[in-house]
Amino acid sequence: MNKAIFWDSDGTLLYGNESFKCSLMRAMQEVGVEHDEEAVRSLMRRICSWYTPDKDHSRLNGEEWWQELLKGIRRFCAEQGIEPADIESICAAFREKVVTYEYEPYADAEKVLRTFQERGFSNYIISNNFPELDQVFQRLGLDAYISGYILSASIGYEKPRKEIFAYALRQAGNPEICYMIGDNPVADGQGGLAAGLKPILVHNRQEGLVCCEKLTELLQIITE
């Protein structure tokens, strides 16, 4: 029997972070530019596609997605009076820093992924995130437990849209048993439920959904 678990990344297997905000601020600092943290955070909310999940950006897959994002950063930097050469340095450094950011897995992430793999489940990452997220999992030593990555920047749709879940199910071979594990009640909970998956929230709670505080609790909840 084909069994699959679809995992969110940030806030689920990895601690929540502001890698995009932090990476841009660090990149700006490298060329001698200091900027208000809240202004940079506000910029990310305007230009990162996961903050507008209702929009279809399927024309912007992978590299095109990056270029659209960097276009927003270039406009922001130009408005601050930053020199064009420095803007290009900022954009290049920002992209590199996002991919190589010090992402941190939950202490029980490796054990849970490994145990479910041993139980016959295929683990997939389904995340509203940048195209190179697989490199993060490789660096953290978790890639050995992952059968595939479904990333919104490559697919062109964000959770909770049905299209990204439909793509994920096809990638997994339309499993008979499938769970969606995440921390977001809307993107992971409602999105997974609408797609026919069994959603479970971790590190969060929402009435009407199965919830748990720790990843290891999933080993008792999912017994198939």
C-alpha positions in Angstrom: 0.0 0.0 0.0 1.3 3.5 -0.9 1.5 5.6 2.2 2.8 9.2 2.3 3.3 12.0 4.8 3.5 15.6 3.5 5.5 17.8 5.8 5.6 21.6 6.0 9.1 22.9 6.7 9.3 26.2 8.7 7.6 25.9 12.0 7.1 22.2 11.6 10.3 20.3 10.9 12.5 23.5 11.2 12.1 26.2 13.7 10.2 29.2 12.5 12.5 31.9 11.2 12.8 35.2 9.3 15.5 34.1 7.0 14.5 36.5 4.2 14.4 39.6 6.4 17.6 38.7 8.2 19.4 37.8 4.9 18.5 41.1 3.3 19.6 43.1 6.3 22.9 41.3 6.4 23.4 41.8 2.7 22.7 45.5 3.1 25.1 45.8 6.0 27.9 44.3 3.9 27.8 47.4 1.6 27.5 49.7 4.6 23.8 50.2 4.5 21.8 50.0 7.7 18.0 49.9 7.6 15.0 49.7 9.9 14.1 46.1 10.7 10.3 46.6 10.5 10.6 48.3 7.1 12.5 45.3 5.7 10.0 42.9 7.3 7.2 44.9 5.7 9.0 44.7 2.3 9.1 40.9 2.6 5.4 40.8 3.3 4.8 42.7 0.1 7.1 40.7 -2.3 7.2 37.1 -1.0 4.6 35.1 -2.8 3.4 33.1 0.3 1.9 36.3 1.7 -0.6 36.4 -1.2 -1.5 32.7 -1.6 -4.6 33.6 -3.6 -2.5 34.7 -6.5 -1.5 32.3 -9.3 2.2 32.8 -10.1 2.6 29.6 -12.2 4.3 31.7 -14.9 7.1 32.4 -12.4 8.8 29.1 -11.7 12.2 28.7 -10.2 14.6 31.3 -11.6 11.7 33.5 -12.8 10.4 33.5 -9.3 13.7 34.6 -7.9 14.0 37.4 -10.5 10.6 38.7 -9.7 11.5 38.8 -6.0 14.8 40.5 -6.6 13.0 43.1 -8.8 11.1 44.1 -5.6 14.3 44.4 -3.7 15.9 46.5 -6.4 13.0 48.9 -6.3 13.2 49.1 -2.5 16.9 49.8 -2.5 16.7 52.4 -5.3 14.0 54.2 -3.2 16.6 54.4 -0.4 19.1 56.0 -2.7 21.5 53.0 -2.8 24.0 53.0 -5.7 23.1 50.6 -8.6 26.4 48.6 -8.1 25.6 48.2 -4.4 22.1 47.1 -5.2 23.4 44.3 -7.4 25.8 43.2 -4.7 22.9 43.2 -2.2 20.7 41.1 -4.4 23.4 38.5 -5.0 24.4 38.3 -1.4 20.8 38.2 -0.3 20.0 35.2 -2.5 23.1 33.3 -1.3 22.3 34.1 2.4 18.8 32.8 2.1 19.9 29.5 0.8 22.8 29.1 3.3 20.9 30.6 6.3 21.4 28.8 9.6 18.1 26.9 9.6 17.6 24.8 12.7 15.6 21.5 12.8 13.6 20.5 15.8 15.5 18.0 17.9 13.0 15.2 17.2 12.7 15.9 13.4 15.3 13.3 12.3 13.9 10.6 14.5 10.3 11.1 13.4 11.2 11.2 9.7 13.4 8.1 10.0 10.8 6.2 12.0 8.0 6.9 9.5 10.3 5.9 6.6 11.0 2.6 8.4 7.2 2.1 8.8 6.8 2.3 5.0 5.8 5.9 4.6 7.3 8.1 2.0 8.1 11.6 3.4 7.5 14.6 1.2 8.2 18.3 1.9 5.4 20.6 0.7 6.3 24.2 1.5 5.6 27.7 0.6 9.3 28.4 0.1 12.2 29.1 -2.3 13.3 26.6 -4.9 16.5 25.5 -3.3 15.0 24.3 0.0 16.2 20.8 -0.7 19.8 22.1 -0.2 18.8 23.0 3.3 17.6 19.5 4.1 20.8 18.0 2.6 22.9 20.3 4.7 21.0 19.3 7.8 21.3 15.6 7.1 17.5 15.1 6.7 17.4 14.6 2.9 18.0 10.9 3.2 14.5 10.6 4.7 12.8 12.7 2.0 11.3 11.2 -1.2 10.6 14.6 -2.9 10.1 18.3 -2.5 7.0 20.3 -3.6 8.0 23.9 -3.3 5.7 26.8 -4.1 8.4 28.9 -5.9 8.9 26.0 -8.3 5.3 24.9 -8.7 3.7 28.4 -9.0 1.1 28.0 -6.3 1.1 28.5 -2.5 -0.7 26.4 0.1 -3.6 26.3 0.8 -4.4 26.4 -2.9 -5.7 23.1 -4.3 -3.2 23.1 -7.2 -0.1 22.6 -5.1 -1.8 19.7 -3.2 -2.9 18.1 -6.4 0.6 18.3 -7.7 2.0 16.8 -4.5 -0.4 13.9 -4.7 0.5 13.2 -8.3 4.2 13.3 -7.3 3.6 10.8 -4.6 1.7 8.4 -6.9 -1.8 9.2 -5.4 -1.2 7.4 -2.1 -4.1 5.5 -0.5 -3.0 6.8 2.9 -1.8 10.4 3.2 -1.3 12.9 6.0 -0.5 16.6 6.0 1.7 17.7 8.9 2.2 21.4 9.5 1.9 24.3 11.9 -0.4 26.6 10.0 -4.2 26.0 10.5 -5.1 27.5 7.1 -2.2 26.6 4.8 -1.7 23.1 6.2 -4.9 22.3 8.1 -7.6 23.7 5.9 -5.6 23.2 2.7 -4.7 19.6 3.5 -8.3 18.8 4.5 -9.8 20.3 1.3 -7.3 18.2 -0.7 -8.4 15.0 0.9 -5.4 14.6 3.2 -5.6 13.9 6.9 -4.2 17.1 8.5 -2.4 17.2 11.9 -1.1 20.4 13.4 2.2 20.4 15.4 3.6 23.2 17.5 0.1 24.9 17.3 -3.5 24.3 18.2 -6.8 24.8 16.3 -10.2 23.6 17.3 -11.5 20.9 15.0 -8.1 19.6 14.0 -5.9 16.9 15.5 -3.0 18.7 17.2 0.2 17.9 19.1 2.9 19.8 20.8 5.9 17.6 19.7 6.8 15.8 16.5 7.3 12.6 18.4 3.7 12.5 19.5 2.9 11.8 15.8 4.4 8.3 16.3 1.5 7.4 18.5 -1.2 9.3 16.5 -0.3 7.8 13.1 -0.4 4.0 13.6 -1.2 2.7 10.1 
